Amino acid sequence: MEGQNSERKKRVLILGGSVFMGLSTLRKLAGHTEYEVHYINRGRNHWNNEVRNIENTHFSWGNRRDREDITKLLQYLSKKLGMSETNKWEAVIDFSAFKYHDIRSVYDALKGKTKLYLFISSDSVYDVCDREVRKQSAIVEEYAVRPKDEKLREQYKADEEYGHDKLKCEEYLYKVADRTQFPFIIFRLPDVIGPFDDTSRYWSYLIWIRNSMLKPVELDEESYTRKLSFVYSEDVSDMIVKIVTQVEEKWVLDALNNSYHLAFAEAPTVYEFMERMARTLFVECNYRKMVSSKRIFYPSVHCGNLSIAKAKQILNWEPKPMEDAMEQTTAFFINAEDKNLYPPEEKAAVAKFKTGS
């Protein structure tokens, strides 16, 4: 039901929003009473349905995998709310676009009707780009270029389907979309840590580290030498809210139609990351060094660490210290265990610890 003063509120649309960064963003935006926050997803019950406890939000069921259905839903919702070229969405924040047609459906439905489209992408895009990027000390955004050799392009596409699809989404925005009608910002994120992490990686490592005297944490040679990037989900949602609530400010307008890395300033190895995680638990971690292992959950990509210079300069990106973020993340999962808050998600983390998948 629309609020009595809903026509005077600024409207934001989130695609996704039931887990992790989306859930955090939804909660923070809903706390701004001058905004009316709508979100679309498949209504699945994650984390004891935490999303349904957030006030000042409006849910619509939608399936992103059905392009025709989601396009019609976006058109219907916009028409119902009176969204137009003179009464635009403040922002559309997309956590659930994985194929280029996911973005195309949003573009077809909302072109000219949003001040900003914010697409959550991934550093996995670099896994389908020129492999020379892996030799750099830190990857910059301009390295997201596919190899010229067609055979290599097809090989990388076959090997790294997720990265291929995410980059194809970005290519649609850069090469097809009318930027005057559909201004965008792209966040390329590395592995994300934080509350409500639906990948189970962090939680399973917490379990593993506490049991490492009986079952040592497996690391390969690169785990001790290769620098990686991570980012805190709460930092990402803070950045999104900052942009959305200042969407017409000059610094945001200057940032449009570009890609940015968001990551911690620190770039640890997997071993260093595990040691920091062990410190948050006040335990020592026991390791088994292996030539290779399929039971290493970080990193999820091969590219290496990311430069955040561009985000710092243009977006004034100021991430929390990694240790602080890890302490808060660990505290969330330990509290969840102690109070048995999320049994299905805890079961998934235990299964990942036991099986490595």
C-alpha positions in Angstrom: 0.0 0.0 0.0 1.4 3.4 -0.9 1.9 5.9 1.9 -0.2 9.0 2.1 2.8 11.2 1.1 4.4 8.6 -1.2 4.0 10.9 -4.2 6.3 13.4 -2.6 9.0 10.8 -1.8 12.0 10.0 -3.9 11.8 6.5 -5.3 14.6 4.0 -5.5 14.4 0.5 -7.1 16.6 -2.4 -6.0 16.9 -5.5 -8.1 17.7 -8.3 -5.8 18.1 -7.2 -2.2 17.3 -10.3 -0.1 20.9 -11.2 0.8 24.3 -9.8 1.6 25.1 -6.3 0.0 21.6 -6.0 -1.3 20.0 -6.6 2.1 22.4 -4.1 3.7 21.6 -1.5 1.0 17.9 -2.0 1.3 18.0 -1.6 5.1 20.1 1.6 4.9 18.1 3.3 2.2 14.9 2.4 4.0 16.2 4.3 7.0 16.1 7.5 4.9 12.4 8.4 5.3 12.4 10.8 2.4 12.8 7.8 0.1 10.3 5.1 -0.9 12.3 2.0 -1.6 11.0 -0.8 -3.9 12.7 -4.1 -4.5 12.1 -7.0 -6.9 13.3 -10.5 -6.4 11.9 -14.1 -6.4 10.9 -13.9 -2.7 13.0 -16.7 -1.5 13.5 -17.2 2.2 17.1 -16.3 3.0 18.5 -15.6 6.5 15.2 -16.2 8.2 13.5 -13.8 5.8 15.3 -10.8 7.3 14.4 -8.7 4.3 10.7 -8.8 5.3 11.5 -7.1 8.7 12.7 -3.9 7.0 10.1 -1.1 7.2 9.5 1.5 4.4 10.0 -1.0 1.6 7.8 -2.3 -1.1 8.2 -5.8 -2.5 7.3 -7.1 -6.0 7.8 -10.7 -7.1 9.8 -11.0 -10.3 12.0 -13.5 -12.2 15.1 -12.0 -13.8 15.6 -15.1 -15.9 12.4 -14.4 -17.8 13.3 -11.4 -19.8 9.8 -10.7 -21.2 8.2 -11.1 -17.7 10.7 -8.8 -15.9 10.4 -6.1 -18.6 6.7 -6.0 -18.3 6.9 -5.9 -14.5 9.3 -3.0 -14.6 7.1 -1.1 -17.1 4.0 -1.9 -15.0 5.5 -0.8 -11.7 6.9 2.4 -13.2 3.6 3.3 -14.8 1.7 2.5 -11.5 4.0 4.8 -9.6 3.9 7.6 -12.2 7.6 7.3 -13.2 8.4 9.1 -16.4 11.1 11.3 -18.1 10.0 14.2 -15.8 9.5 12.1 -12.6 12.4 9.6 -12.6 13.6 6.9 -10.3 16.4 8.4 -8.2 18.3 5.2 -8.9 18.0 1.6 -10.0 20.5 -0.6 -8.1 21.1 -4.0 -9.7 22.5 -6.8 -7.7 21.0 -9.6 -9.7 22.0 -9.0 -13.4 24.3 -11.9 -14.5 23.5 -12.1 -18.2 23.4 -9.2 -20.7 19.7 -9.7 -21.4 19.1 -9.0 -17.7 20.5 -5.5 -18.2 18.8 -5.2 -21.6 15.4 -5.8 -20.0 16.0 -3.0 -17.4 17.2 -0.7 -20.2 14.2 -1.4 -22.4 11.8 -0.8 -19.6 13.4 2.2 -17.8 15.4 4.1 -20.4 14.8 7.8 -19.8 13.1 7.0 -16.4 16.0 6.8 -14.0 18.7 9.3 -12.9 21.1 6.5 -12.4 21.6 2.8 -13.1 24.1 1.2 -10.7 25.4 -2.2 -11.8 27.2 -4.5 -9.4 29.8 -6.3 -11.4 32.8 -8.4 -10.5 36.6 -8.6 -10.9 35.9 -11.9 -12.6 35.7 -9.9 -15.8 39.5 -9.8 -15.8 39.6 -13.6 -16.1 38.3 -13.3 -19.7 40.6 -10.4 -20.6 44.2 -10.2 -21.8 46.1 -12.4 -19.3 48.9 -9.8 -19.1 46.8 -8.1 -16.5 47.8 -10.9 -14.1 51.4 -9.7 -14.3 50.6 -6.2 -13.0 51.2 -5.3 -9.4 47.6 -3.9 -9.2 44.9 -4.1 -11.9 43.3 -0.8 -13.1 39.8 -0.5 -14.6 41.1 0.1 -18.1 42.5 -3.4 -18.3 39.0 -4.9 -18.9 39.7 -5.6 -22.5 39.2 -8.9 -24.2 42.1 -10.4 -26.1 42.2 -9.7 -29.9 42.7 -13.4 -30.7 39.3 -14.9 -31.4 40.4 -18.4 -30.3 41.6 -17.0 -26.9 38.3 -15.1 -26.5 36.3 -18.3 -27.1 38.6 -20.3 -24.8 38.3 -17.8 -21.9 34.6 -17.6 -22.5 34.3 -21.4 -22.1 36.7 -21.5 -19.1 35.2 -18.5 -17.2 31.5 -18.3 -18.1 30.6 -16.1 -15.1 33.3 -13.5 -15.9 32.3 -13.6 -19.6 28.7 -12.9 -18.8 29.5 -10.0 -16.4 31.8 -8.4 -18.9 29.1 -8.8 -21.6 26.8 -6.9 -19.3 29.3 -4.1 -19.0 29.9 -4.1 -22.7 26.2 -3.6 -23.3 26.2 -0.5 -21.1 29.3 0.9 -22.8 28.5 0.1 -26.4 24.7 -0.1 -26.8 23.0 1.9 -24.1 22.2 5.6 -24.6 24.1 7.2 -21.8 22.0 10.3 -21.9 18.9 8.2 -21.3 20.4 5.6 -19.0 23.4 7.0 -17.1 25.3 4.3 -15.2 28.0 3.5 -12.7 29.6 0.1 -12.5 31.2 -1.3 -9.4 33.7 -4.1 -10.0 34.0 -6.0 -6.7 36.5 -8.6 -5.6 35.5 -11.3 -3.0 33.2 -9.7 -0.5 33.0 -10.4 3.2 30.4 -9.3 5.7 27.1 -10.2 7.4 24.6 -12.3 5.5 27.3 -13.6 3.1 25.4 -16.2 1.0 28.5 -17.8 -0.4 29.3 -19.6 2.9 33.0 -19.0 2.3 33.8 -16.8 5.3 31.6 -18.8 7.7 33.1 -22.1 6.6 36.6 -20.8 7.1 35.7 -19.7 10.6 34.6 -23.3 11.3 37.7 -24.8 9.7 40.1 -22.6 11.6 38.6 -23.6 14.9 39.0 -27.2 13.9 42.4 -26.8 12.2 44.3 -28.8 14.8 42.4 -31.9 13.8 41.9 -30.8 10.1 44.5 -28.3 9.0 43.5 -25.5 6.6 44.8 -26.3 3.2 46.9 -23.8 1.3 48.8 -24.0 -1.9 52.0 -22.2 -2.8 50.2 -19.2 -4.3 48.4 -18.8 -1.0 51.6 -17.5 0.6 52.8 -15.2 -2.3 49.9 -13.9 -4.3 48.3 -10.6 -3.2 44.5 -10.4 -3.3 41.7 -7.9 -3.0 38.7 -8.1 -0.7 35.9 -5.7 0.1 33.5 -5.3 3.0 29.8 -5.5 2.2 28.9 -2.6 4.6 31.4 -0.3 2.9 29.8 -1.1 -0.5 26.3 -0.4 0.7 27.5 2.8 2.4 29.0 3.9 -0.9 25.8 3.1 -2.8 23.7 5.0 -0.3 26.0 8.0 -0.5 25.7 8.1 -4.3 22.0 7.6 -4.4 21.3 10.3 -1.8 23.5 12.7 -3.7 22.7 11.6 -7.2 22.4 15.1 -8.6 25.5 16.5 -6.9 28.4 17.4 -9.2 30.8 14.7 -7.9 28.2 12.0 -8.8 27.5 13.5 -12.2 31.2 13.6 -12.9 31.5 9.9 -11.9 28.8 8.7 -14.4 29.3 6.2 -17.2 32.4 4.6 -15.7 33.6 1.6 -13.8 35.2 1.6 -10.3 37.0 -0.9 -8.1 35.8 -1.0 -4.5 38.2 -2.9 -2.2 40.1 -2.6 1.0 43.4 -0.6 1.0 45.1 -3.8 2.2 45.9 -6.6 -0.2 46.8 -9.7 1.8 47.8 -13.2 0.6 45.4 -16.0 1.5 47.7 -17.0 4.3 47.7 -13.5 5.7 43.9 -13.4 5.4 43.6 -16.6 7.3 45.9 -15.3 10.1 43.8 -12.2 10.5 40.7 -14.3 10.6 42.3 -16.5 13.3 43.1 -13.4 15.4 39.4 -12.4 15.3 38.7 -15.8 16.9 41.6 -15.6 19.4 43.0 -18.9 18.2 45.9 -20.2 16.3 45.4 -21.8 12.9 47.1 -24.9 11.7 47.9 -25.3 8.0 48.8 -28.0 5.5 50.8 -26.8 2.5 49.9 -28.6 -0.7 51.0 -28.4 -4.3 47.3 -27.8 -5.2 44.0 -28.0 -3.5 40.3 -27.8 -4.5 39.5 -26.8 -0.9 40.7 -23.2 -1.1 37.7 -20.9 -1.1 39.5 -17.7 -1.7 40.1 -16.2 -4.2 37.1 -17.0 -6.4 38.9 -15.5 -9.4 42.4 -15.6 -10.9 43.2 -12.0 -11.7 45.0 -10.7 -8.6 44.6 -7.5 -6.6 42.8 -4.3 -7.7 43.9 -0.7 -7.7 41.4 1.5 -5.8 43.1 4.8 -6.9 40.3 5.8 -9.2 37.6 5.2 -6.7 39.5 7.1 -4.0 40.0 10.1 -6.4 36.6 10.3 -8.0 34.2 8.7 -5.4 36.3 9.6 -2.3 36.2 5.9 -1.4 37.4 5.3 2.2 37.1 1.7 3.2 37.3 0.5 6.8 40.5 -1.1 7.9 40.4 -4.8 7.0 40.9 -6.0 10.5 37.9 -3.9 11.8 35.7 -5.3 9.0 36.8 -8.9 9.7 36.2 -8.5 13.5 32.6 -7.3 12.7 32.0 -10.1 10.2 33.3 -12.8 12.6 31.2 -11.4 15.4 28.1 -11.6 13.2 28.6 -15.3 12.4 29.6 -16.3 15.9 26.5 -14.6 17.3 24.4 -16.5 14.6 25.9 -19.8 15.8 25.5 -19.0 19.5 21.8 -18.1 19.1 21.0 -20.5 16.3 19.7 -17.7 14.2 20.1 -19.1 10.7 20.1 -22.9 10.7 20.0 -23.4 6.9 22.8 -21.0 6.2 24.9 -22.5 9.1 24.3 -26.0 7.7 25.5 -24.9 4.3 28.7 -23.4 5.9 29.3 -26.7 7.8 28.8 -28.7 4.6 31.3 -26.5 2.7 33.8 -27.0 5.5 33.3 -30.8 5.3 33.2 -31.3 1.5 35.0 -28.2 0.1 32.2 -27.4 -2.3 
